[in-house]
Amino acid sequence: MSLPSNILITTCDIYRPFGAGSPTTSGLACRLVADVARGRGFQSAANYLVWTHYLDLDSSADIRDGCSRSAGSDSIAYADGDEVRVPSGGSTRYVVVWVEMVNRGSGQQFKRAYLLRHSAAWPGP
């Protein structure tokens, strides 16, 4: 069992790699939550993870981040993870920054993906 279906109130499409022409997965039930205040990130020795939203999904969802680290280092190497579009078929794009399993091993296990909203053009100051 995962999250109750009444919590997963919308759907999303997942594209792999970021910018792919067609979705890897479509119509995946999810819940998108704005999280800008907390999403300023946490500091490691070298850098920050930053996100604008998080997405709750079933624990079986295949969604991937692009963060890693080198052996012997606590610095996070950031690369684009999957692209997510919410709602399914929508034009608002997000890049997956980090994915975690929440409530691991329980009857309410689910995945949470931290996202950064993508903007094709920055208007500048």
Secondary structure, 3 states (H helix, E strand, C coil): CCCCCCCCCEEEEEECCCCCCCCCEEEEEEEEEECCCHHHCCECCCCECCCCEEEEEECCCCCCCCCECCCCCCCCECCCCCEEECCCCCCCEEEEEEEEEECCCCCCCEEEEEEEECCCCCCCC
